[in-house]
């Protein structure tokens, strides 16, 4: 089903826009590794566990989700569908989950919030602290329930597909709506190579929202994140779009979980394509997973209905995987269910 939606999306999209969504950095080794790492995992299910009906509900920061599955922040949804992030928000709400709104969204967060459903907001901290604080306040006023701070982007990754296609600007009429300043001018996103832990401390003084630190792979950074008071960490390599050759996220997950030691939730994105992938990530210690590209495939193929289809399919596939693994709830999953890598 997901591969069918991907094919439909590719057929409908401008080839340069498909490449923007589908591509990664450099030779795309990490892009491929995210999926390949899940494919190497082997599960060791239990039997005769009398699971009965499964209960996939999960609560994060006071919000109940239909499953431990969220929509990852991705940019420029109006390249995929005319309704853009509005359609994504409607699909996520219908599926009973959270949409993480990208700072590079092509629809204002206020309009996305009006579409219904719980939202988090993804932030690239900007060198201009006053502007950064204004963006955070805007997300708060719109009702976003958490701040997802991306920290793996001191510079842009080298994205060869975009270079070949000459894709450098959005089409006329589309802008990054959250980069408008007080005059209405649209700024460029600045990747800040001077970003350090002191900026996380500063953000904690700016907002009372839970802060989820996105882009961690090294366990030492996960431990530092806890020490700096974040509310959750998100194991992510930016979908393979930043440092090519970086470790696959599911391979990095166990060491991060061990370093955090249960002090805050550990989330994961990158390479999730089926319920067994979600089950493996949860068994290895993730509290929930986020999906990005499959949601964009659904959006491009069928708008809000396509987004809902993707999320419903993954939730139903996880439910089936839980039953087959001998578990009733995500919390029942333990590391011994992941037997080996081949």
PyMOL commands that set and color helices and strands:
alter all, ss='L'
color gray80, all
select helices_A, chain A and resi 2-12+15-22+29-40+77-79+84-95+109-114+129-141+160-165+177-179+197-206+219-227+238-240+249-260+275-283+293-325+330-332+335-337
alter helices_A, ss='H'
color red, helices_A
select strands_A, chain A and resi 41-43+58-60+63-65+69-71+99-101+119-123+146-150+210-216+232-235+265-269+288-291+338-341
alter strands_A, ss='S'
color yellow, strands_A
deselect
rebuild
show_as cartoon
